[in-house]
Amino acid sequence: MAEISEDGFWQLVNDEWIPTQKQLDAIDSGAIPHEKALTEQSEEEVEDLGYFDSKPPNEPLLSNNSNMNTCAACGNEFEGKKARTCPGKKCRNPICLVCDPLETSFQKKVGKFDTIVNIVTGDVEGLVRDKVDSDLKLRVRCKQCVKRDQRQDVILLSAVFSFVLAFVILAPMKLFLPLNAFVLYLFAYTISFFILMKLLDKIYSAILEYISPLLRKIPNNFKTGITIAIGSLGAIIFIISLINSGTDYSEHEIVGEWYSTVETLEFQSDGDVIHSDSSIVAWRVQNGNLVLEWADDDEYEYYYKYQISEEFLFVAPYADSDLSTVSENDCWVMSDDVNAKNQSYWDDVTVDPPEWCNI
C-alpha cells in the first residue's frame, strides 16, 4: 500500500511523491496551493484559510530566493512562488503572474456584485456567461492545454464538415469505383475527415484565430456531449443505411429489360432480377463478369462472360472454375427491343456476336 503524507495530499509510489485524489479533488474545488497563498496572505493566515501544501514531503516550499522556474505559457523564467496554476482541468503547470495576473480585491468585489445582481434578477444566462468567462476567457492556459484544446477543436470541426465534404468527394468516386453507394460514402467521409484534419492543423492559427475564442467559451463537457451526439448520429445513419442499402447499379448499361423468343430478363438497379420463369433471382458485376444467382441453387453464384453490343446482350457461362475458358456453345443472345419476343425480329436483324459466342 502506498505511503500517504500527513496532510493526505501526497502518496509515495515507486520512490516518487505524486498527488493523491484528495489533492486533485481539492484543486477542482478551487483550493489554492500553499506557495500561491503566500503571494496574497501572510504565513499565519495560510493555516486558517485551508490552503494545502503543494510540495511533496521533504521538499521545501519555494521562497523569494528560490530557484527560477519556467512559465508554461510564455516560456519566461519566474521566481517559484510568483505563479498561478493553469486553469486547465487537472493541469498543474505553472503560469507566471505576468501572463496570468492575480485578481485584485476590487475585481473580486465587482464579480461578487455581478453574481448577486444576476441571482436577484434571475439572469441565468448571465450567471453561466460569467462562470465561463471567469474560468476560460480571463485565465491564461499553458501551451500543453492550448494544444490539447486545439486538437479537440480540429477533430470536432473535421467530423462535422466531413458530412458535407464527403458528398463532394463522392461524385468523382462513382465514376471510377463500382461499389455500393453506402460503402462509397463511408470511404469518401473517411478521406474528407483526414483531409480536413491535415488542413486545419496547418492553418489553425490563421483561420481559427477568430473561431478559437468562441470555442474556448464552450465548456469541455459540452464539447464532449457534441462529439458523442455526432458519433451517435453517425452510428444511427450507419445502421439505417446498412439496413436500407443495397447494390446500386442504376448507371450500369445492363440495367433494364432484355428479350428473346423464349424468355425475358429485367436487371434491376438494386441487384434483383425479374425473370419470366423465375429461375434467375439476383445479379451483380464483378471484375467484368456477370454473376447470377439461381432460385433453385441459392447457395452458389455462377459466373458468366457477357458483352453488350448495340442493342444486343451476349452471355455465356464459364467452362472451368478459374474463369479462363468460356463455354461458347452455350452462349445466348437477347435484345433490349421488345419485338425480340417474336421470331420475325431475329429473322430481320443482323447479329455480330463476339468471338467467344457461338450462336
DABELBEL-V13483 format. One record per backbone hydrogen bond with DSSP energy under -0.5 kcal/mol. CO is the residue of the C=O (numbers start at 0). NH is the residue of the N-H. If there is no record, write none. Layout:
CO/NH
CO/NH
This chain:
2/11
4/7
8/19
9/4
10/12
10/17
11/2
12/15
15/12
17/10
19/23
20/24
21/25
22/26
23/27
24/28
25/30
26/29
31/51
32/36
33/37
35/38
36/39
36/40
41/45
42/46
43/47
44/48
45/49
45/50
46/49
51/33
51/53
55/58
62/65
66/79
68/77
70/74
71/142
75/70
77/68
78/81
80/82
81/96
83/94
87/90
92/85
93/71
94/83
95/99
103/107
104/108
105/109
106/110
107/111
108/112
109/113
110/114
111/115
112/116
113/117
114/118
115/119
116/120
117/121
117/122
121/123
122/126
123/127
124/128
125/129
126/130
127/131
128/132
129/133
130/134
131/135
131/136
132/137
139/86
141/145
142/146
143/147
144/148
145/149
146/150
147/151
148/152
149/153
150/154
151/155
152/156
153/157
154/158
155/159
156/160
157/161
159/162
160/163
160/164
161/165
163/166
163/167
164/168
165/169
166/170
167/171
168/172
169/173
170/174
171/174
171/175
172/175
172/176
175/177
176/178
179/183
180/184
181/185
182/186
183/187
184/188
185/189
186/190
187/191
188/192
189/193
190/194
191/195
192/196
193/197
194/198
195/199
196/200
197/201
198/202
199/203
202/206
202/207
203/207
205/208
206/209
207/211
209/213
210/213
210/214
211/215
212/216
213/216
214/217
216/218
218/222
219/223
220/224
221/225
222/226
223/227
224/228
225/229
226/230
227/231
228/232
229/233
230/234
231/235
232/236
233/237
234/238
235/239
236/240
237/241
238/242
239/243
240/244
246/248
248/251
251/254
255/266
257/264
258/334
262/259
263/275
264/257
264/266
265/267
265/273
266/255
267/270
268/248
269/246
270/282
271/267
272/274
273/265
274/277
278/294
280/272
281/292
283/290
285/288
288/285
288/290
289/291
289/303
290/283
291/301
292/280
292/281
293/296
294/297
296/299
301/291
302/317
303/289
304/315
306/308
306/313
308/311
310/335
311/308
311/313
312/333
313/306
314/331
315/304
316/326
319/322
324/318
324/319
325/327
326/329
327/330
327/357
331/314
333/312
334/258
335/337
336/339
337/340
338/341
341/344
341/345
342/346
343/347
344/347
344/348
348/350
350/352
353/356
355/357
356/358
